[in-house]
Amino acid sequence: MENLAEIYFVSAMMILILIGCAIAVVLFFRTYKREQLEREKEARKIEQLKRKEEKEEQA
């Protein structure tokens, strides 16, 4: 009986660890996607400023 309880305990701990890892991975990818979107926005702003400066130089 003691052996069976030990197996249940270890199994429960493993499941909790897997759940924790899954949550960490989801949060990591959310943050990664958010940072990628911010970088794209910054790149667009820089491109717009360059185009605006080029137009002003030509005029």
N, C-alpha and C positions, 0 to 999 in steps of 0.2 A: 504494500500500500504506500509506503514511504517513497519507493522508487517511482510510482505512478505520479505522485504529487510533485516530485522533482521534475519529471518530464513536462507536466502541465505548466509549472512555473517557468522553466526554460523556454518553452514554446510561447508562453504569453510575453516574456521579455523580448523574444525574437520578433514577434508580431509588432510590439510597441516600437522597437528599433526600426523596423521596416516602414511603419507609418511615419515616424519622425523623419526618416530619410526622404520619403516621398514628399512630405510637406516642404522640406528644405529644397528639394529639386524644383518644385513648383514655384516657390518664392524666388529662387535664383533666376529661373527663366523669365518670370514676370519682370524682375529688375533689369535683366539683360535686354529684353525687348523695349522697355521704357527708355533705357539709355541709348539704344540704337535709334529710336524715334527722335530723341533729343539731338543726336548727332546729325541726323538727316535734316532736321529743322535748321540747325546752325549752318550746315553746308548750303542750304537754299538761301539763307539770309546773306551769306558771303557772296554767293553767285549773283544775287540781286544787286548788292552793293557794287560789285565789279562792273556789271552791265550798266548801272546808273552812272558810274564814273566814266566809263567809255563813251556813253552818250553825251555827257557833259563836255568831254575833251573834244569830241567831233564837232560839237556845236560852236 
